Amino acid sequence: MRPLRFVALGDSLTEGVGDRAGGGWRGWAALLAPSLGAGPVGFTNLAVSGAQTRDVLERQLPAALALRPDLVSVVVGVNDTLRRTFDIRDVAARLDRVYAACAGQGAVLLTACLPDPGAMLGLPGPLARPLARRQRAVNTVVHALSDRYGAVHLHACEGDWIGDRAMWSADRLHPGEPGHRQLAVRFHAVLVEHGLAAGPAPSPEPGSPAPTRWASLRWLATAGTGWVARRCTDLLPQLLSLAAGELCHHARGTGVRLDLRASAAVSAALAALSTGERRPGEAQGPSLGSGRIREGSPGPCLARRRSAPSRSQGNRRQRGEAGVPGRAGPA
């Protein structure tokens, strides 16, 4: 009997940034792997720092499918929200194709929704709210598609651990070892809940001392500075424009319109999947079948896979967010 095969897809969170071990990154997925089965578990981490949904679809997915995994984790989307090219319809279409391909091979999908980066960085309200709106949009899409493909879903954007500074690394965007262990424990718990993990839970206790304040400051002054500079070059001009729009709407008392526009964009993205509508150059994935989902509503952790006829929806394109027509962008 071959060992259970677990393949992890995603960005720096799954790569393990913030959790150093053996001269490299380890992370929640590597901590979770030994706890999945009573016997040996074959684990492959294909996640890459900076990856967006396009990278997962075009680069990581083919390698994952070739491994014929039993369990595939797909945790990605924050970097999309940090790019000026952000478009929730593109994100939804790519995730739909990734989920469909994995589920089509019979693999169990493991997904998660994540906290928004603006809140983690402690940005001022006018700068944080556009990023929060984008992350809510991604989370809503992840909820809907997790339901559609019967994924085991973790609400990682919830819980006391998010506000616990001890759980996070110096950059305030990536978990430190305690945070990665917390994620591994929570993923294991939801897998056990559905009879999909047979091993003992990962230990929540760190195996090494926390980085010193000096080490954290040194990281921020070297690698951290480069990260911020790259994001500022790509996102900052647009983010400042979005922030100006936030302030104007706040002054007029019309801020709710921005939330409504973002919600409409999410609904259009999901409706496009349910009708099979696609953009030029985008391969068509299976129909969503579950219709629209309200932004911010919780998605079930595990739903029975089901097929449903496509619902007839209009083909109008509703894009944009925060008052900016067309594409908007992050990471």
C-alpha positions, 0 to 999 in steps of 0.5 A, spaced: 500 500 500 503 506 497 503 512 502 498 517 503 500 523 498 500 530 500 501 536 495 501 543 498 500 549 493 500 556 494 505 562 496 510 564 502 505 562 507 505 555 505 512 555 503 513 556 510 516 563 510 517 565 518 518 558 520 526 557 519 528 550 520 534 546 518 537 552 514 530 554 510 523 555 511 518 549 514 511 552 515 504 549 517 504 544 511 510 540 513 508 540 520 501 538 518 504 532 513 506 527 519 499 527 522 495 526 516 496 518 516 498 512 521 503 510 516 508 514 512 506 520 508 509 523 502 509 530 502 511 535 496 511 543 497 510 546 491 508 553 494 513 559 492 514 566 495 510 571 491 505 566 487 499 569 485 493 565 483 496 565 475 502 562 478 498 556 482 494 555 475 500 555 470 506 552 474 504 549 480 498 545 478 501 541 473 507 538 477 501 537 483 497 533 478 503 529 476 504 526 483 497 524 483 496 526 490 490 524 495 490 531 498 492 537 495 492 544 499 491 550 495 492 557 499 493 563 495 490 569 493 493 575 498 498 576 493 493 577 488 490 583 492 497 586 493 497 587 485 495 593 481 492 588 476 487 585 481 481 583 478 476 578 482 473 575 476 480 573 474 482 570 481 475 566 481 476 563 474 483 561 476 481 558 482 475 554 479 480 551 474 485 549 480 480 546 484 476 543 478 483 539 476 484 537 483 477 534 485 477 531 478 483 527 479 479 524 486 484 528 491 481 531 497 482 539 497 484 543 503 483 550 502 483 556 507 480 564 507 485 569 510 486 575 514 487 581 510 494 584 509 492 591 511 489 590 518 496 585 519 500 591 517 496 596 521 495 601 515 491 607 516 483 606 515 483 609 508 489 605 506 487 598 509 479 598 507 481 597 500 485 591 501 480 589 506 475 589 501 479 585 496 481 580 501 473 579 503 472 578 495 477 573 495 475 569 501 468 569 498 470 566 492 474 561 496 468 559 500 463 558 494 468 554 490 470 550 496 463 548 497 462 547 490 468 542 490 467 539 497 473 542 500 475 541 507 475 549 509 479 552 514 476 559 516 483 562 518 481 569 517 478 568 524 480 566 531 484 569 537 491 567 534 490 573 529 491 578 534 496 575 538 503 578 536 507 572 538 504 568 533 507 573 527 514 574 524 517 581 524 514 583 517 507 582 521 504 578 514 507 571 515 506 567 521 512 565 526 513 558 528 508 559 533 503 561 528 505 556 523 504 551 528 497 554 530 495 553 523 497 546 522 493 544 529 487 547 526 488 544 519 489 537 523 483 538 527 478 540 521 481 534 517 480 529 523 473 532 524 471 529 517 475 523 518 481 525 513 487 525 518 489 518 522 495 521 526 496 525 532 495 532 532 501 536 531 505 540 537 503 547 538 509 548 542 515 551 538 521 547 538 526 553 537 526 560 541 523 566 538 527 571 534 531 576 538 528 583 537 535 585 533 534 579 529 527 581 527 530 588 526 535 586 521 530 582 517 526 588 516 532 592 514 534 587 509 529 582 506 523 586 509 525 593 506 526 590 499 519 586 499 516 593 501 519 597 496 517 592 490 510 592 493 510 600 493 512 600 486 507 596 484 501 598 488 502 604 492 500 609 486 493 605 485 493 604 493 493 612 494 488 613 489 483 608 492 485 611 499 483 618 496 476 615 494 475 612 501 476 619 504 471 622 499 466 617 500 467 618 507 466 625 507 460 625 503 457 619 507 457 614 501 462 609 503 457 604 503 457 604 495 464 602 495 462 595 499 456 595 494 460 595 488 465 590 491 460 585 492 457 586 485 463 585 482 464 578 487 457 576 485 458 577 477 465 573 478 461 567 481 455 568 476 460 568 470 463 561 472 455 559 473 454 561 466 460 558 463 462 565 461 469 566 460 474 571 458 479 571 451 484 566 453 481 563 459 479 555 459 472 554 461 472 550 468 466 546 470 459 550 472 459 553 479 452 551 480 451 554 487 449 561 484 451 567 488 453 568 495 453 574 499 460 577 500 462 576 507 458 570 508 461 563 511 462 557 507 462 550 509 468 547 511 466 540 507 460 539 503 458 533 499 460 534 492 454 535 487 452 537 480 447 542 478 445 545 472 448 551 470 443 557 472 441 562 466 445 569 468 446 575 464 452 576 461 453 583 463 460 584 466 461 588 472 468 589 474 472 594 478 472 596 486 472 602 490 470 606 485 475 604 480 472 601 473 476 595 470 481 592 473 484 594 480 490 591 483 495 588 489 501 584 491 
